[in-house]
Amino acid sequence: MSLKHEKQMTTEIADTTYLTKRWGYVAAFALLPYAILKSLWAWGSTVGLTTEQAIQDVSGLGDTLKEGSAFLYTLYNIGIDFTAILAILASLFALALVTSWGEKLPKKLLILLGWSVGALTVLISFLTALQFLGVLPKGYTEGFAIWVYVVTYGGLFLWGVSVFIATLSFQRRIRNKQSLRKKVF
């Protein structure tokens, strides 16, 4: 194989990588509006809440957490919602699939987590859509503005789908890098 041909193959792989890495960045940003909304609520904001009952439920969440976990109660009382932390960790996971520092992590673990967590979030989003369509019984849905559902469940669905694609991209990049190493040596 000539050096010119090898350079051309490497450029093609890099171009493909550039296009598919975008999905990891989409996933990284998909849940940030949710994390911001939940943090605002933990700080006492009522944005997106449309009824007094919803405001009381959100403001009383700290008291509910007090009964279950002292750690979560303490976090919430200083303005940190645990699910917002999970959303940020999910964003960091998505970044691990598209950055050089992510390639230093155990590859099989990243791939397994990407497929399983992606599948779970898409399934949860699908079941939630069935609830809104009336196929499955609904839980408590009163007191929230429509855009709150778009931010929460739309972000979760977008994250799940984009993590699937980012995981596939990660697998291909790893496979291409391994095949290039084998051809060079």
C-alpha positions in Angstrom: 0.0 0.0 0.0 1.4 3.4 -1.0 1.8 6.2 1.5 -0.5 8.3 -0.7 -3.2 5.7 -0.6 -2.8 5.3 3.2 -3.0 9.0 3.8 -6.2 9.2 1.6 -7.8 6.4 3.7 -6.9 8.2 6.9 -8.5 11.4 5.6 -11.7 9.6 4.6 -11.9 8.0 8.1 -11.3 11.4 9.7 -14.0 13.1 7.6 -16.5 10.3 8.5 -15.5 10.7 12.2 -16.1 14.4 12.1 -19.6 13.9 10.8 -20.6 11.2 13.3 -19.1 12.9 16.3 -21.8 15.5 16.1 -24.2 13.0 17.7 -22.2 12.8 20.8 -22.3 16.5 21.1 -26.0 16.6 20.5 -26.4 14.0 23.3 -24.1 16.1 25.6 -26.4 19.1 25.2 -29.8 17.3 25.1 -30.2 17.0 28.8 -28.7 20.3 29.9 -32.0 22.3 29.7 -33.5 19.6 32.0 -30.6 20.0 34.4 -31.1 23.8 34.4 -34.8 23.5 34.9 -34.5 21.1 37.8 -31.8 23.3 39.4 -34.0 26.3 39.1 -36.7 24.4 40.9 -34.3 23.4 43.6 -33.4 27.1 44.1 -37.1 27.9 44.6 -38.1 29.1 41.1 -41.6 28.3 39.9 -40.8 28.6 36.1 -42.9 26.1 34.2 -45.3 25.4 37.1 -48.9 26.3 36.3 -50.8 25.4 39.5 -50.5 26.0 43.2 -50.4 22.3 43.8 -47.4 21.8 41.4 -45.6 24.7 43.1 -46.3 23.1 46.5 -45.2 19.7 45.3 -41.9 21.0 43.9 -41.2 23.2 46.9 -42.1 20.3 49.2 -39.7 17.9 47.4 -37.0 18.7 50.0 -39.2 17.5 52.8 -40.1 14.3 50.9 -36.4 13.6 50.4 -35.7 14.2 54.1 -37.8 11.1 54.9 -35.7 9.0 52.5 -32.1 10.1 52.2 -30.3 12.7 54.3 -27.7 13.1 51.5 -30.3 13.9 48.8 -32.2 16.2 51.3 -29.0 18.1 52.0 -28.2 18.5 48.3 -31.7 19.7 47.4 -31.7 22.2 50.2 -28.5 23.8 48.9 -30.0 24.0 45.4 -28.7 20.8 43.8 -31.3 18.4 42.4 -29.9 14.8 42.2 -31.6 14.2 38.8 -29.8 17.3 37.5 -26.5 15.7 38.5 -27.5 12.6 36.7 -28.3 14.6 33.6 -24.8 16.2 33.7 -23.2 12.8 34.2 -25.2 11.6 31.1 -23.8 14.6 29.2 -20.3 13.7 30.3 -20.8 10.1 29.2 -21.9 11.3 25.8 -18.7 13.4 25.6 -16.7 10.4 26.5 -17.9 8.7 23.3 -16.5 11.5 21.1 -13.4 12.9 22.7 -9.9 11.7 23.0 -10.0 11.4 26.8 -13.0 9.0 26.3 -10.9 6.7 24.2 -8.6 6.2 27.2 -11.5 4.7 29.2 -12.4 1.0 28.9 -13.9 0.7 25.4 -16.1 -2.3 26.0 -17.6 -0.7 29.0 -18.4 2.5 27.1 -20.0 0.5 24.3 -22.0 -1.7 26.7 -23.2 1.4 28.6 -24.0 3.3 25.4 -26.2 0.6 24.0 -28.0 -0.4 27.2 -28.6 3.1 28.6 -29.6 4.4 25.1 -32.1 1.5 24.8 -33.5 2.2 28.2 -34.0 5.9 27.7 -35.7 5.3 24.3 -38.0 2.7 25.9 -38.9 5.1 28.7 -39.6 7.8 26.2 -41.8 5.5 24.1 -43.8 4.4 27.2 -44.2 8.1 28.2 -45.5 8.8 24.7 -48.0 6.0 25.1 -49.2 7.6 28.4 -49.8 10.9 26.7 -51.7 9.2 23.9 -53.9 7.5 26.4 -52.8 3.9 25.6 -51.2 3.5 29.1 -52.6 5.0 32.3 -51.1 8.4 33.1 -49.4 9.4 36.3 -49.7 12.9 37.8 -49.5 15.3 34.9 -51.3 18.4 36.1 -49.6 21.7 36.9 -46.7 21.7 34.4 -46.5 23.9 31.2 -46.4 21.9 28.0 -42.8 23.0 27.3 -41.7 21.4 30.5 -42.6 18.0 29.0 -40.8 18.9 25.8 -37.7 19.8 27.8 -37.8 16.7 30.0 -39.1 13.9 27.9 -38.0 15.4 24.5 -34.5 15.9 25.9 -34.5 12.3 27.3 -35.6 10.9 23.9 -33.1 13.0 22.0 -30.3 11.9 24.4 -31.2 8.2 24.0 -31.3 8.3 20.2 -28.1 10.4 19.9 -26.2 8.2 22.4 -27.1 5.2 20.2 -25.6 6.9 17.2 -22.6 8.2 19.1 -22.0 4.7 20.4 -22.1 3.3 16.9 -19.7 6.1 15.8 -17.4 5.3 18.7 -17.3 1.6 17.7 -16.5 2.4 14.1 -13.7 4.8 15.0 -12.2 2.3 17.4 -12.4 -0.4 14.8 -10.9 1.8 12.1 -8.0 2.9 14.3 -7.3 -0.8 15.2 -7.4 -1.8 11.5 -5.1 1.1 10.6 -2.6 0.0 13.3 -2.6 -3.5 12.0 -2.0 -2.4 8.4 0.9 -0.1 9.4 2.6 -2.7 11.5 
